[in-house]
Amino acid sequence: MNARRWPHPVASGLQARTKMPGTPSLELQLPKDRLANFFPLFQEGVEVEVEVGHTVRQMLMEQFNISRDYQANRITTIFLNHKAVDDAATAVIEDGATLALSGAMPGLVGATMRSGGHLAAMRDGITYRNPEQAPATGRGRIRLKLFNLLLPELAPRILLHGILLEPQRFSSLFAELPESFHSGDRLSVADKRLRENEHLELRVLFGDRKP
C-alpha cells in the first residue's frame, strides 16, 4: 500500500524579513542529519520575531509560508498562551504570546484537544478566547513550540526564518555539533556578540540547496 502524501508545508518562497535593530545574527548551513539537534529547543520553545496582531492562520501562511492545506491536515492541535485554539483563522497572536503546535495526539486527550473537534466542549474552561481589546499590530516576539511529527516537518522552515537564542542555549546547542563548527570565525564572533547582547538570531539552512 502506498504511503499517503501530505500537503507540503511550504506555500511559496521566502519573504523579506525586517529584523529588530541591535540583534546580532548568525547564518549557518548544516547537514540534514543535524536537524534533530534542534528538536529539544523547539519542544521547550524558541523565540521568533514575527508581525503580531494577526491570526494564527495568517501568521503561519504569510510569515512562515505554511500552506492552508498543511495547516488543516497536519497541525491538528494548537495552544495559544496555554489554552486550546478551536479556530486558527480567528485566534489573534499578540506580542509575547506562547504558541504551541502539534500533530494528532492519541487517545481521548488527543481527541479532546483537537482544534474544532467534536469533543471540544469537554475542555471549554481551557479554550482560547481573544481578549476584548484587539492586540496591537507590529513587530514583536513570540515563543513557538513544536511537537511530535511537526518537529522534522516544520523545524527547518522555522530555522530558515530565524530563531532567537540566549547565550546558555546557544552554547549548549553548539556543544553537540562536530568540532569543525566550533573553530570558525563566525562562531567566535557570535560568542563575543552574545556576551554583549541578550540574544543572537540564528538562521539555519540544512543540506546543500540555496534558500
Secondary structure in CASP SS format (residue, H / E / C, confidence):
PFRMAT SS
TARGET T0000
AUTHOR 0000-0000-0000
METHOD secondary structure of the structure
MODEL  1
M C 1.00
N C 1.00
A C 1.00
R C 1.00
R C 1.00
W C 1.00
P C 1.00
H C 1.00
P C 1.00
V E 1.00
A C 1.00
S C 1.00
G C 1.00
L C 1.00
Q C 1.00
A C 1.00
R C 1.00
T C 1.00
K C 1.00
M C 1.00
P C 1.00
G C 1.00
T C 1.00
P C 1.00
S E 1.00
L E 1.00
E E 1.00
L E 1.00
Q E 1.00
L E 1.00
P C 1.00
K H 1.00
D H 1.00
R H 1.00
L H 1.00
A H 1.00
N H 1.00
F H 1.00
F H 1.00
P H 1.00
L H 1.00
F H 1.00
Q H 1.00
E H 1.00
G C 1.00
V E 1.00
E E 1.00
V E 1.00
E E 1.00
V E 1.00
E E 1.00
V E 1.00
G C 1.00
H C 1.00
T E 1.00
V H 1.00
R H 1.00
Q H 1.00
M H 1.00
L H 1.00
M H 1.00
E H 1.00
Q C 1.00
F C 1.00
N C 1.00
I E 1.00
S C 1.00
R H 1.00
D H 1.00
Y H 1.00
Q H 1.00
A H 1.00
N H 1.00
R H 1.00
I C 1.00
T C 1.00
T E 1.00
I E 1.00
F E 1.00
L E 1.00
N C 1.00
H C 1.00
K E 1.00
A E 1.00
V C 1.00
D C 1.00
D C 1.00
A C 1.00
A C 1.00
T C 1.00
A C 1.00
V E 1.00
I C 1.00
E C 1.00
D C 1.00
G C 1.00
A C 1.00
T E 1.00
L E 1.00
A E 1.00
L E 1.00
S E 1.00
G C 1.00
A C 1.00
M C 1.00
P C 1.00
G H 1.00
L H 1.00
V H 1.00
G H 1.00
A H 1.00
T H 1.00
M H 1.00
R C 1.00
S C 1.00
G C 1.00
G C 1.00
H C 1.00
L C 1.00
A H 1.00
A H 1.00
M H 1.00
R H 1.00
D H 1.00
G H 1.00
I H 1.00
T E 1.00
Y C 1.00
R C 1.00
N C 1.00
P C 1.00
E C 1.00
Q C 1.00
A C 1.00
P C 1.00
A C 1.00
T C 1.00
G E 1.00
R E 1.00
G E 1.00
R E 1.00
I E 1.00
R E 1.00
L E 1.00
K E 1.00
L E 1.00
F C 1.00
N C 1.00
L C 1.00
L H 1.00
L H 1.00
P H 1.00
E H 1.00
L H 1.00
A H 1.00
P H 1.00
R H 1.00
I H 1.00
L H 1.00
L H 1.00
H H 1.00
G C 1.00
I E 1.00
L E 1.00
L E 1.00
E C 1.00
P H 1.00
Q H 1.00
R H 1.00
F H 1.00
S H 1.00
S H 1.00
L H 1.00
F H 1.00
A H 1.00
E C 1.00
L C 1.00
P C 1.00
E H 1.00
S H 1.00
F H 1.00
H C 1.00
S C 1.00
G C 1.00
D H 1.00
R H 1.00
L H 1.00
S H 1.00
V H 1.00
A H 1.00
D H 1.00
K H 1.00
R H 1.00
L H 1.00
R H 1.00
E H 1.00
N C 1.00
E C 1.00
H C 1.00
L E 1.00
E E 1.00
L E 1.00
R E 1.00
V E 1.00
L E 1.00
F E 1.00
G C 1.00
D C 1.00
R C 1.00
K C 1.00
P C 1.00
END
